[in-house]
Amino acid sequence: MHLTTRVIISLVLGIIVGLGINFSGINVEGSFVQEYLTTGAFYVVGTIFVNALKMLVVPLVLFSLIPGIVGIGDVRLLGRVGSKSFALYMFTTAVAIATAILFAAGFGIGEGLPLAGNAEFLGQEAPPVSQVFINIVPDNPIAAMAEGDMLAIIFYSILFGISLLAVAKESPDLIKLVEQLNGVMMKMVTIVMHLAPYAVFCLVAKALAELGIDLLIELVGYVLVLAFALVFHVLVTQMTLLKVLGRLNPVMFLRKIRTAQLFAFSTSSSGATIPITLRTTQERLGVDRSVSAFTVPFGATINMDGTAMMQGVATVFIANIYGLDLGMSGYLTVIVMAVLASIGTAAVPAGGLVMLTMVFNQVGLPVEGIGLILGVDRLLDMLRTSVNVTGDAVVTSIVARGEGKLDLEVFNDPEAGVIDD
């Protein structure tokens, strides 16, 4: 049985068990199920798996990007890859939030909804964009690696790779060592992935067991519109770009990206999914390491299609609840703010809520309104993270295709890079 099949089965079982626990009401505070299952076994197994993925991120990016730069032998290619990927990430983010606002405004979600604002939310300060650009150059690369500061790690890896390329004739053993370390890291990813079915079951079951069904029903309009917008963006917007700009088969792409999507869904973290996304783009989609080693971690840091869509739907939803008319200028402000915030909040934990705080402040909405949607944010975070990771792979494939760095034989082979038990 393929690993992806096992993960899908575990995902379905996790949904069934999680909803069963929630509907039965046995997950109350202090109960045996709550203490030893949802916050016990489920939490422990899921957290261990996510930690294992995060453990691989920094060394994998480092040992994949450095030999990738040395291997291409042309620094100009890196400049083209960087500029193309940045432009595509910003474009897809703008299209994503515009689509979300269109859907939310069209359905009129939140209008006349008698929802009590009992939940509290304290807004978070996002760092200025200028400081984010300053932080790209680390004053201590070791500290940047310890803190998982991805933009700083990418910058340091690029500089190290360029320098190693300049002295390649004098350093063949070092180049070989880095290549071997990259092979070791990819093998570690494969080993960790074998634990995925058990971890996915635990992560999904815990999330759904703790999600209040009453709240979900109360916010059903918000949840359904955002979920529909997210699916539309993947199947229509992203696949159209893949077909038109990348000249690639969307059906084959979706078939091969499933594993990364499932991991993103269960972990709710683009960063933690980097090892899986790298492996998928390189071994399943046939993207050359010189491209994917840059675009995947870069996208996990600044590409927020799914998160931006949440900004759009949430803004319209809260504005309608409070009876405020944002108008066309307000919607344009939301679009611009979300695109800028996707860069400015790149290295901030809980970036989606930080972005939403910035957007609300800009258009004059009460920040405490965010508290109304916090209850269902965990579930929707799983969905939008899957959209983010799919967008990373789409842009990576398009850029690689344009630079002649995508192996079409691998891309079109359904069994390429498959992990069997």
Secondary structure, 3 states (H helix, E strand, C coil): CEHHHHHHHHHHHHHHHHHHHHHHCCCCCCCHHHHHHHHHHHHHHHHHHHHHHHHHHHHHHHHHHHHHHHHHCCHHHHHHHHHHHHHHHHHHHHHHHHHHHHHHHHHCCCCCCCCCCCCCCCCCCCCCHHHHHHHCCCCCHHHHHHHCCHHHHHHHHHHHHHHHHHCHHHCHHHHHHHHHHHHHHHHHHHHHHCCHHHHHHHHHHHHHHHCCHHHHHHCHHHHHHHHHHHHHHHHHHHHHHHHHHHCCCHHHHHHHHHHHHHHHHHHCCCCCCHHHHHHHHHHHCCECHHHHHHHHHHHHHHCCHHHHHHHHHHHHHHHHHCCCCCHHHHHHHHHHHHHHHHHHCCCCCCHHHHHHHHHHHHHCCCHHHHHHCHHHHHHHHHHHHHHHHHHHHHHHHHHHHHCCCECHHHHHCCCCCCCEC
